[in-house]
Amino acid sequence: MARYIMALTINPNAKKEHSDLSHLINSSIEMLAKNKIKVETLFATLGRFDFLALFEAEDQSVVFKAASDINNLGILDTETWPVIPFEEFTRIFE
């Protein structure tokens, strides 16, 4: 299975339209599980992104679908990166 990091940011329009985003954010993140993605770790951050999710997925198309489902709700915007362990990366160049 391939590993991914998904960075999620609260959509500025959602901040203006909804006074209590907590439930809507949770519903958005649940789109990962609805697409059969098990999140290993979910972080809240103080940086450019509001949340980071680390997960594995069977297929890249599943990740595309989950990200699209989250974005379509209009609460969170996503940016997703496929990742490999650094040790595996360094072996590519041996």
N, CA, C and O atoms as a MOPAC input file, in Angstrom:
PM7 MOZYME 1SCF
protein

 N      0.84700 1    -1.18900 1     0.00000 1
 C      0.00000 1     0.00000 1     0.00000 1
 C      0.88400 1     1.24100 1     0.00000 1
 O      1.94000 1     1.26900 1     0.63200 1
 N      0.44400 1     2.24400 1    -0.70400 1
 C      1.17600 1     3.50700 1    -0.78600 1
 C      0.78200 1     4.40300 1     0.37300 1
 O     -0.34700 1     4.36000 1     0.86300 1
 N      1.74300 1     5.22000 1     0.80300 1
 C      1.49100 1     6.15800 1     1.89600 1
 C      1.33300 1     7.56500 1     1.34200 1
 O      1.90700 1     7.93000 1     0.31600 1
 N      0.52600 1     8.34200 1     2.06500 1
 C      0.22700 1     9.71100 1     1.64700 1
 C      0.16200 1    10.62200 1     2.85900 1
 O     -0.09500 1    10.19000 1     3.98200 1
 N      0.40500 1    11.89200 1     2.59200 1
 C      0.10800 1    12.95300 1     3.55400 1
 C     -0.89900 1    13.86600 1     2.88500 1
 O     -0.70500 1    14.30800 1     1.75300 1
 N     -1.97100 1    14.13900 1     3.59700 1
 C     -2.96300 1    15.09200 1     3.10500 1
 C     -2.93300 1    16.30500 1     4.03400 1
 O     -3.13500 1    16.18200 1     5.24300 1
 N     -2.68100 1    17.46700 1     3.45600 1
 C     -2.72600 1    18.72000 1     4.20700 1
 C     -4.09900 1    19.33700 1     3.97400 1
 O     -4.56800 1    19.43200 1     2.84000 1
 N     -4.73400 1    19.75400 1     5.06400 1
 C     -6.09300 1    20.29700 1     4.97300 1
 C     -6.12700 1    21.68400 1     5.59200 1
 O     -5.56000 1    21.91900 1     6.65800 1
 N     -6.79700 1    22.59300 1     4.91100 1
 C     -6.93800 1    23.96300 1     5.36900 1
 C     -8.41700 1    24.32500 1     5.38900 1
 O     -9.15900 1    23.97800 1     4.46900 1
 N     -8.84000 1    25.01400 1     6.42400 1
 C    -10.23200 1    25.45200 1     6.49400 1
 C    -10.45900 1    26.50000 1     5.41000 1
 O     -9.74500 1    27.50000 1     5.33200 1
 N    -11.45000 1    26.25500 1     4.58900 1
 C    -11.78700 1    27.15400 1     3.49500 1
 C    -12.20400 1    28.51700 1     4.06900 1
 O    -13.05600 1    28.56400 1     4.95700 1
 N    -11.62700 1    29.62100 1     3.58500 1
 C    -11.97500 1    30.94900 1     4.10800 1
 C    -13.47100 1    31.26100 1     4.03800 1
 O    -14.00700 1    31.91200 1     4.93500 1
 N    -14.14700 1    30.80600 1     2.99000 1
 C    -15.59100 1    31.04100 1     2.88300 1
 C    -16.35900 1    30.29000 1     3.96000 1
 O    -17.36000 1    30.79100 1     4.47300 1
 N    -15.90300 1    29.10100 1     4.30300 1
 C    -16.56800 1    28.32700 1     5.35700 1
 C    -16.45300 1    29.04400 1     6.70000 1
 O    -17.37500 1    29.00200 1     7.51400 1
 N    -15.31800 1    29.70100 1     6.92500 1
 C    -15.13100 1    30.45800 1     8.17400 1
 C    -16.15600 1    31.58700 1     8.27400 1
 O    -16.63500 1    31.90000 1     9.36400 1
 N    -16.49100 1    32.19400 1     7.14000 1
 C    -17.44600 1    33.29700 1     7.12400 1
 C    -18.89000 1    32.81400 1     7.25900 1
 O    -19.72100 1    33.48500 1     7.87200 1
 N    -19.18200 1    31.64900 1     6.68400 1
 C    -20.55600 1    31.17300 1     6.60000 1
 C    -21.01200 1    30.34300 1     7.79200 1
 O    -22.21300 1    30.25000 1     8.04500 1
 N    -20.08700 1    29.73900 1     8.53000 1
 C    -20.45300 1    28.81700 1     9.60700 1
 C    -19.80600 1    29.26000 1    10.91400 1
 O    -18.58600 1    29.40500 1    10.99400 1
 N    -20.62500 1    29.47200 1    11.92900 1
 C    -20.07500 1    29.92000 1    13.21400 1
 C    -19.42600 1    28.77300 1    13.99000 1
 O    -18.44900 1    28.99500 1    14.70400 1
 N    -19.95200 1    27.55000 1    13.86200 1
 C    -19.37600 1    26.39600 1    14.54500 1
 C    -18.92200 1    25.39100 1    13.49900 1
 O    -19.73100 1    24.63300 1    12.96400 1
 N    -17.62700 1    25.38600 1    13.20900 1
 C    -17.10000 1    24.52800 1    12.15700 1
 C    -16.73900 1    23.12500 1    12.63700 1
 O    -16.49800 1    22.24300 1    11.81400 1
 N    -16.69800 1    22.90200 1    13.93300 1
 C    -16.19300 1    21.64100 1    14.47100 1
 C    -16.88100 1    20.42600 1    13.84800 1
 O    -16.20600 1    19.51600 1    13.36700 1
 N    -18.19100 1    20.40200 1    13.85100 1
 C    -18.94200 1    19.26400 1    13.29700 1
 C    -18.69100 1    19.13300 1    11.79100 1
 O    -18.53000 1    18.02100 1    11.28700 1
 N    -18.65700 1    20.23600 1    11.08600 1
 C    -18.45000 1    20.20600 1     9.63800 1
 C    -17.04600 1    19.74000 1     9.27400 1
 O    -16.86100 1    19.04900 1     8.27200 1
 N    -16.05600 1    20.11300 1    10.08200 1
 C    -14.68600 1    19.65100 1     9.85600 1
 C    -14.62000 1    18.14300 1    10.06600 1
 O    -14.03400 1    17.42500 1     9.25600 1
 N    -15.22300 1    17.66100 1    11.16000 1
 C    -15.22900 1    16.21900 1    11.42000 1
 C    -15.92300 1    15.45900 1    10.30000 1
 O    -15.44700 1    14.40400 1     9.88100 1
 N    -17.03400 1    15.98000 1     9.81300 1
 C    -17.75000 1    15.33300 1     8.70800 1
 C    -16.88600 1    15.29000 1     7.44900 1
 O    -16.90800 1    14.31000 1     6.70400 1
 N    -16.14000 1    16.34400 1     7.22500 1
 C    -15.25700 1    16.38800 1     6.05700 1
 C    -14.14800 1    15.33800 1     6.16900 1
 O    -13.86300 1    14.61900 1     5.21100 1
 N    -13.53600 1    15.26100 1     7.33600 1
 C    -12.44300 1    14.30000 1     7.54500 1
 C    -12.96400 1    12.86500 1     7.47400 1
 O    -12.22800 1    11.96100 1     7.08000 1
 N    -14.21600 1    12.64800 1     7.84800 1
 C    -14.81800 1    11.31500 1     7.76800 1
 C    -14.91500 1    10.81000 1     6.32900 1
 O    -15.11800 1     9.61700 1     6.10400 1
 N    -14.77200 1    11.70500 1     5.35700 1
 C    -14.78100 1    11.28700 1     3.95700 1
 C    -13.63600 1    10.31800 1     3.67700 1
 O    -13.74200 1     9.47700 1     2.78300 1
 N    -12.54900 1    10.42600 1     4.42800 1
 C    -11.44800 1     9.48300 1     4.24900 1
 C    -11.91900 1     8.07200 1     4.57600 1
 O    -11.70800 1     7.14900 1     3.78900 1
 N    -12.55300 1     7.89900 1     5.73100 1
 C    -13.05100 1     6.58200 1     6.13600 1
 C    -14.13100 1     6.08100 1     5.18000 1
 O    -14.18700 1     4.89000 1     4.87300 1
 N    -14.97600 1     6.97400 1     4.71700 1
 C    -16.03800 1     6.57200 1     3.78500 1
 C    -15.46200 1     6.05500 1     2.47300 1
 O    -16.11600 1     5.30200 1     1.75200 1
 N    -14.23300 1     6.46600 1     2.17000 1
 C    -13.54600 1     5.97300 1     0.97700 1
 C    -12.58600 1     4.83600 1     1.31700 1
 O    -11.69200 1     4.51500 1     0.53500 1
 N    -12.77800 1     4.22900 1     2.48900 1
 C    -11.99800 1     3.07100 1     2.94100 1
 C    -10.51600 1     3.39100 1     3.13100 1
 O     -9.64500 1     2.56100 1     2.86800 1
 N    -10.25400 1     4.60600 1     3.59200 1
 C     -8.89100 1     5.01700 1     3.93300 1
 C     -8.80300 1     5.08200 1     5.44700 1
 O     -9.60200 1     5.75700 1     6.09600 1
 N     -7.82800 1     4.37800 1     6.00500 1
 C     -7.62600 1     4.39900 1     7.44300 1
 C     -6.49700 1     5.38700 1     7.76400 1
 O     -5.35100 1     5.18700 1     7.36200 1
 N     -6.83200 1     6.42500 1     8.47400 1
 C     -5.85400 1     7.44600 1     8.83100 1
 C     -4.99000 1     6.91200 1     9.96300 1
 O     -5.50400 1     6.49900 1    11.00300 1
 N     -3.66600 1     6.92000 1     9.75900 1
 C     -2.73900 1     6.49800 1    10.80600 1
 C     -2.63200 1     7.56000 1    11.88900 1
 O     -2.68200 1     7.25600 1    13.08000 1
 N     -2.48500 1     8.79800 1    11.46700 1
 C     -2.31600 1     9.91400 1    12.38600 1
 C     -2.96200 1    11.15300 1    11.79000 1
 O     -2.86600 1    11.40600 1    10.58900 1
 N     -3.61700 1    11.91400 1    12.64200 1
 C     -4.19500 1    13.19500 1    12.23800 1
 C     -3.66700 1    14.25500 1    13.20600 1
 O     -3.84200 1    14.15000 1    14.42000 1
 N     -3.02900 1    15.26300 1    12.65200 1
 C     -2.45300 1    16.33800 1    13.44600 1
 C     -3.20400 1    17.63800 1    13.19900 1
 O     -3.63300 1    17.90200 1    12.07600 1
 N     -3.36600 1    18.44700 1    14.22900 1
 C     -3.75600 1    19.84800 1    14.07900 1
 C     -2.45400 1    20.63300 1    14.12900 1
 O     -1.56200 1    20.30700 1    14.91200 1
 N     -2.33900 1    21.66500 1    13.30100 1
 C     -1.08100 1    22.40900 1    13.24300 1
 C     -1.31100 1    23.90200 1    13.45300 1
 O     -2.44100 1    24.38700 1    13.41200 1
 N     -0.23000 1    24.60300 1    13.67400 1
 C     -0.26700 1    26.05900 1    13.81000 1
 C      0.39100 1    26.74000 1    12.62000 1
 O      0.73400 1    27.92000 1    12.69000 1
 N      0.56600 1    26.01400 1    11.54700 1
 C      1.26900 1    26.55300 1    10.38900 1
 C      0.33900 1    26.88200 1     9.25100 1
 O     -0.81600 1    27.25900 1     9.45200 1
 N      0.86000 1    26.73200 1     8.05800 1
 C      0.13600 1    27.06000 1     6.82800 1
 C     -1.13600 1    26.22300 1     6.68200 1
 O     -2.14700 1    26.69700 1     6.16400 1
 N     -1.07200 1    24.98300 1     7.13900 1
 C     -2.21300 1    24.08700 1     7.06800 1
 C     -2.82200 1    23.92900 1     8.45400 1
 O     -2.12300 1    24.05800 1     9.46000 1
 N     -4.10500 1    23.65400 1     8.51000 1
 C     -4.78400 1    23.46800 1     9.78800 1
 C     -4.66100 1    22.04100 1    10.30700 1
 O     -4.62100 1    21.81100 1    11.51500 1
 N     -4.60100 1    21.07400 1     9.37100 1
 C     -4.52600 1    19.66900 1     9.74800 1
 C     -3.63600 1    18.92500 1     8.76800 1
 O     -3.54100 1    19.29200 1     7.59700 1
 N     -2.98100 1    17.86700 1     9.25900 1
 C     -2.21800 1    16.95300 1     8.41400 1
 C     -2.66500 1    15.53600 1     8.73300 1
 O     -2.70700 1    15.14300 1     9.89900 1
 N     -2.99700 1    14.77100 1     7.70500 1
 C     -3.39600 1    13.37800 1     7.87500 1
 C     -2.34800 1    12.49300 1     7.20500 1
 O     -1.98300 1    12.71800 1     6.05100 1
 N     -1.87200 1    11.49500 1     7.92900 1
 C     -0.94800 1    10.50900 1     7.39700 1
 C     -1.73100 1     9.20700 1     7.24200 1
 O     -2.33100 1     8.72200 1     8.20200 1
 N     -1.72600 1     8.63500 1     6.02000 1
 C     -2.51800 1     7.42700 1     5.79500 1
 C     -1.93900 1     6.58600 1     4.67100 1
 O     -1.07600 1     7.03200 1     3.91300 1
 N     -2.43800 1     5.35000 1     4.58100 1
 C     -2.11900 1     4.45500 1     3.48500 1
 C     -3.38800 1     4.22100 1     2.67700 1
 O     -4.49600 1     4.26800 1     3.21100 1
 N     -3.21400 1     3.97200 1     1.39600 1
 C     -4.36200 1     3.68300 1     0.53600 1
 C     -3.97800 1     2.60400 1    -0.46800 1
 O     -2.83100 1     2.51400 1    -0.90400 1
 N     -4.95700 1     1.80000 1    -0.81700 1
 C     -4.75400 1     0.70700 1    -1.77400 1
 C     -4.40800 1     1.22800 1    -3.16500 1
 O     -3.61000 1     0.63400 1    -3.88900 1
 N     -5.02500 1     2.34700 1    -3.51700 1
 C     -4.96800 1     2.77700 1    -4.90100 1
 C     -4.99900 1     4.30100 1    -4.94900 1
 O     -5.71100 1     4.93500 1    -4.17000 1
 N     -4.23300 1     4.88400 1    -5.85600 1
 C     -4.18700 1     6.33100 1    -5.98200 1
 C     -5.54700 1     6.92000 1    -6.35400 1
 O     -5.86700 1     8.04000 1    -5.95500 1
 N     -6.33900 1     6.18400 1    -7.10400 1
 C     -7.64900 1     6.69900 1    -7.48200 1
 C     -8.56000 1     6.86300 1    -6.26900 1
 O     -9.41200 1     7.75100 1    -6.25600 1
 N     -8.39200 1     6.02100 1    -5.25200 1
 C     -9.15100 1     6.15100 1    -4.01100 1
 C     -8.79700 1     7.47100 1    -3.32000 1
 O     -9.66700 1     8.14400 1    -2.76600 1
 N     -7.53600 1     7.82400 1    -3.35900 1
 C     -7.07900 1     9.07000 1    -2.74300 1
 C     -7.64500 1    10.27200 1    -3.50300 1
 O     -8.07900 1    11.24700 1    -2.89000 1
 N     -7.63900 1    10.20300 1    -4.81400 1
 C     -8.23500 1    11.27300 1    -5.62400 1
 C     -9.71300 1    11.44500 1    -5.27000 1
 O    -10.18900 1    12.56900 1    -5.10800 1
 N    -10.42900 1    10.33700 1    -5.15300 1
 C    -11.85500 1    10.37900 1    -4.83700 1
 C    -12.08400 1    10.99500 1    -3.46400 1
 O    -12.94400 1    11.86100 1    -3.31000 1
 N    -11.32400 1    10.55700 1    -2.46700 1
 C    -11.48900 1    11.08600 1    -1.11200 1
 C    -11.19400 1    12.58500 1    -1.07100 1
 O    -11.94400 1    13.34300 1    -0.45600 1
 N    -10.12600 1    13.01600 1    -1.71000 1
 C     -9.79100 1    14.44100 1    -1.72800 1
 C    -10.88900 1    15.24100 1    -2.42300 1
 O    -11.25900 1    16.32000 1    -1.95900 1
 N    -11.40700 1    14.72200 1    -3.52600 1
 C    -12.49300 1    15.41000 1    -4.22400 1
 C    -13.74500 1    15.49800 1    -3.36500 1
 O    -14.41200 1    16.53200 1    -3.33400 1
 N    -14.06600 1    14.40500 1    -2.66400 1
 C    -15.23200 1    14.41400 1    -1.78000 1
 C    -15.08900 1    15.46500 1    -0.68300 1
 O    -16.04100 1    16.17900 1    -0.37000 1
 N    -13.89400 1    15.55200 1    -0.10100 1
 C    -13.65000 1    16.54600 1     0.95500 1
 C    -13.77000 1    17.95600 1     0.39100 1
 O    -14.45200 1    18.80100 1     0.97100 1
 N    -13.11400 1    18.21500 1    -0.73300 1
 C    -13.15500 1    19.54800 1    -1.34200 1
 C    -14.56900 1    19.95000 1    -1.73600 1
 O    -14.94100 1    21.11600 1    -1.60500 1
 N    -15.35800 1    19.00000 1    -2.21600 1
 C    -16.72000 1    19.30000 1    -2.65800 1
 C    -17.64000 1    19.72800 1    -1.52000 1
 O    -18.63700 1    20.41100 1    -1.75600 1
 N    -17.32100 1    19.33800 1    -0.30000 1
 C    -18.13600 1    19.77300 1     0.84200 1
 C    -17.96000 1    21.26200 1     1.12500 1
 O    -18.82300 1    21.88100 1     1.74700 1
 N    -16.84500 1    21.84100 1     0.67100 1
 C    -16.62900 1    23.28000 1     0.80600 1
 C    -16.15300 1    23.75000 1     2.16900 1
 O    -16.10700 1    24.95400 1     2.42200 1
 N    -15.80200 1    22.83300 1     3.04500 1
 C    -15.33000 1    23.21100 1     4.38300 1
 C    -13.80900 1    23.20100 1     4.44500 1
 O    -13.20300 1    24.11600 1     5.00200 1
 N    -13.19400 1    22.17900 1     3.87800 1
 C    -11.74200 1    22.04000 1     3.87500 1
 C    -11.22100 1    21.98500 1     2.44800 1
 O    -11.86600 1    21.43200 1     1.55700 1
 N    -10.05000 1    22.56500 1     2.24600 1
 C     -9.32000 1    22.43700 1     0.98800 1
 C     -8.15500 1    21.49500 1     1.25500 1
 O     -7.54300 1    21.54200 1     2.32300 1
 N     -7.84900 1    20.63900 1     0.28000 1
 C     -6.81500 1    19.63100 1     0.48600 1
 C     -5.64600 1    19.80700 1    -0.47400 1
 O     -5.77400 1    20.36400 1    -1.56400 1
 N     -4.50900 1    19.31000 1    -0.02100 1
 C     -3.31800 1    19.15700 1    -0.85100 1
 C     -2.72700 1    17.81800 1    -0.42400 1
 O     -2.49400 1    17.59000 1     0.76300 1
 N     -2.48500 1    16.93800 1    -1.38300 1
 C     -2.08400 1    15.57400 1    -1.04300 1
 C     -0.76800 1    15.21900 1    -1.71000 1
 O     -0.53400 1    15.53100 1    -2.87800 1
 N      0.09700 1    14.54900 1    -0.93000 1
 C      1.41100 1    14.14800 1    -1.42800 1
 C      1.63800 1    12.66500 1    -1.20100 1
 O      1.44100 1    12.18000 1    -0.08700 1
 N      2.05500 1    11.92200 1    -2.24500 1
 C      2.52400 1    10.56100 1    -1.99700 1
 C      3.88700 1    10.65600 1    -1.31900 1
 O      4.69000 1    11.52600 1    -1.65800 1
 N      4.15000 1     9.76900 1    -0.36600 1
 C      5.41300 1     9.81600 1     0.37200 1
 C      6.00000 1     8.41700 1     0.50200 1
 O      5.28500 1     7.41500 1     0.46800 1
 N      7.33000 1     8.37500 1     0.65200 1
 C      8.02100 1     7.13100 1     0.97300 1
 C      8.97800 1     7.42300 1     2.12200 1
 O      9.40500 1     8.56500 1     2.29100 1
 N      9.32400 1     6.40600 1     2.91600 1
 C     10.30000 1     6.61600 1     3.98700 1
 C     11.62900 1     7.11000 1     3.41700 1
 O     12.01300 1     6.73000 1     2.31100 1
 N     12.30800 1     7.93200 1     4.15000 1
 C     13.56700 1     8.51000 1     3.68800 1
 C     14.58800 1     7.42800 1     3.34600 1
 O     15.32400 1     7.56100 1     2.36800 1
 N     14.63900 1     6.35400 1     4.14200 1
 C     15.58800 1     5.27000 1     3.88700 1
 C     15.33400 1     4.63200 1     2.52300 1
 O     16.27200 1     4.30000 1     1.79900 1
 N     14.07300 1     4.46700 1     2.18600 1
 C     13.71800 1     3.91700 1     0.88000 1
 C     14.11700 1     4.87400 1    -0.23500 1
 O     14.59000 1     4.44300 1    -1.28700 1
 N     13.93200 1     6.14700 1    -0.01100 1
 C     14.31800 1     7.17300 1    -0.98200 1
 C     15.82300 1     7.12900 1    -1.25100 1
 O     16.24500 1     7.20000 1    -2.40500 1
 N     16.63200 1     7.01200 1    -0.20400 1
 C     18.08400 1     7.02800 1    -0.39500 1
 C     18.57300 1     5.78600 1    -1.14500 1
 O     19.58300 1     5.84500 1    -1.84600 1
 N     17.85900 1     4.65800 1    -1.00100 1
 C     18.24800 1     3.43500 1    -1.70900 1
 C     18.01500 1     3.56200 1    -3.21700 1
 O     18.63200 1     2.83200 1    -3.99200 1
 N     17.15400 1     4.45600 1    -3.63700 1
 C     16.90600 1     4.65000 1    -5.06500 1
 C     18.18100 1     5.06100 1    -5.78900 1
 O     18.36800 1     4.73700 1    -6.96200 1
 N     19.05600 1     5.77700 1    -5.08600 1
 C     20.24900 1     6.35100 1    -5.72300 1
 C     21.51400 1     5.54600 1    -5.47600 1
 O     22.61100 1     5.99000 1    -5.81600 1
 N     21.37100 1     4.37600 1    -4.89100 1
 C     22.57000 1     3.53400 1    -4.64500 1
 C     23.01400 1     2.83100 1    -5.89000 1
 O     23.99600 1     2.08900 1    -5.86300 1

